[in-house]
Amino acid sequence: MRILLDTHCWLWMEAAPERLGERVREILEDPETELRLSSASVWELAIKIALGKLELPEPIERYVPARLTRGSVEALPIRHEHALEVAALPPHHADPFDRMLIAQARRESLVLLTADAAFAPYQVELLRPA
């Protein structure tokens, strides 16, 4: 399975894996599972840190690369086709970071791991923590 991690799910994977549920943890730990973290998620984290809405145990410029390597998570850059896919999405949800994740999951044929119910109206395969 190829999975795109929503920002909060990646943070849970790192700091509170029990929030993902046993079934999802087994999928994430399967050596055949490919994990991706979008540049949009890192951008979202950086903004939340700057606004004082999030704290990480170390500076983001060390935290993210170290956890990507340790967790065997591949960075997914934002490409023009991803941005163009956002324009094609119906306006069910206004959050720009979430819309980018949906667009990337659709364009890259990735399963999107999220607890966000706002993703449901989109034509994208979802995996829910539980």
MOTA-V762383 format. One record per residue. RES is the residue in one letter. PSI is psi in whole degrees, -180 to 180 (999 if undefined). BURIAL is I if it has 16 or more other C-alpha atoms within 10 Angstrom, else O. Layout:
res:RES psi:PSI burial:BURIAL
res:RES psi:PSI burial:BURIAL
This chain:
res:M psi:143 burial:O
res:R psi:119 burial:I
res:I psi:133 burial:I
res:L psi:124 burial:I
res:L psi:124 burial:I
res:D psi:154 burial:I
res:T psi:-50 burial:I
res:H psi:-34 burial:O
res:C psi:-37 burial:I
res:W psi:-42 burial:I
res:L psi:-41 burial:O
res:W psi:-43 burial:O
res:M psi:-37 burial:I
res:E psi:-40 burial:O
res:A psi:-22 burial:O
res:A psi:61 burial:O
res:P psi:-24 burial:I
res:E psi:-24 burial:O
res:R psi:-18 burial:O
res:L psi:-22 burial:I
res:G psi:155 burial:O
res:E psi:-45 burial:O
res:R psi:-45 burial:O
res:V psi:-41 burial:I
res:R psi:-41 burial:I
res:E psi:-41 burial:O
res:I psi:-45 burial:O
res:L psi:-32 burial:I
res:E psi:-11 burial:O
res:D psi:126 burial:O
res:P psi:-18 burial:O
res:E psi:-15 burial:O
res:T psi:132 burial:O
res:E psi:128 burial:I
res:L psi:140 burial:I
res:R psi:144 burial:I
res:L psi:124 burial:I
res:S psi:148 burial:I
res:S psi:-29 burial:I
res:A psi:-36 burial:I
res:S psi:-40 burial:I
res:V psi:-39 burial:I
res:W psi:-45 burial:O
res:E psi:-44 burial:I
res:L psi:-44 burial:I
res:A psi:-40 burial:I
res:I psi:-44 burial:O
res:K psi:-38 burial:O
res:I psi:-46 burial:O
res:A psi:-32 burial:O
res:L psi:-3 burial:O
res:G psi:17 burial:O
res:K psi:-7 burial:O
res:L psi:140 burial:O
res:E psi:139 burial:O
res:L psi:158 burial:O
res:P psi:-10 burial:O
res:E psi:168 burial:O
res:P psi:142 burial:O
res:I psi:-34 burial:O
res:E psi:-18 burial:O
res:R psi:-41 burial:O
res:Y psi:-53 burial:O
res:V psi:-54 burial:I
res:P psi:-39 burial:O
res:A psi:-42 burial:O
res:R psi:-33 burial:O
res:L psi:-47 burial:I
res:T psi:-49 burial:O
res:R psi:-38 burial:O
res:G psi:5 burial:O
res:S psi:45 burial:O
res:V psi:131 burial:I
res:E psi:136 burial:O
res:A psi:137 burial:I
res:L psi:107 burial:I
res:P psi:160 burial:O
res:I psi:125 burial:O
res:R psi:166 burial:O
res:H psi:-40 burial:O
res:E psi:-27 burial:O
res:H psi:-46 burial:I
res:A psi:-39 burial:O
res:L psi:-33 burial:O
res:E psi:-35 burial:I
res:V psi:-41 burial:I
res:A psi:-26 burial:O
res:A psi:-8 burial:O
res:L psi:142 burial:O
res:P psi:157 burial:O
res:P psi:48 burial:O
res:H psi:-27 burial:O
res:H psi:134 burial:O
res:A psi:-15 burial:O
res:D psi:118 burial:O
res:P psi:-33 burial:O
res:F psi:-44 burial:I
res:D psi:-40 burial:I
res:R psi:-37 burial:I
res:M psi:-42 burial:I
res:L psi:-42 burial:I
res:I psi:-47 burial:I
res:A psi:-44 burial:I
res:Q psi:-42 burial:I
res:A psi:-42 burial:I
res:R psi:-48 burial:I
res:R psi:-33 burial:O
res:E psi:3 burial:O
res:S psi:53 burial:O
res:L psi:149 burial:I
res:V psi:133 burial:I
res:L psi:117 burial:I
res:L psi:114 burial:I
res:T psi:151 burial:I
res:A psi:0 burial:I
res:D psi:114 burial:O
res:A psi:-20 burial:O
res:A psi:-13 burial:O
res:F psi:-19 burial:I
res:A psi:-39 burial:O
res:P psi:-12 burial:O
res:Y psi:153 burial:I
res:Q psi:81 burial:O
res:V psi:141 burial:I
res:E psi:129 burial:I
res:L psi:148 burial:I
res:L psi:127 burial:O
res:R psi:134 burial:O
res:P psi:149 burial:I
res:A psi:999 burial:O
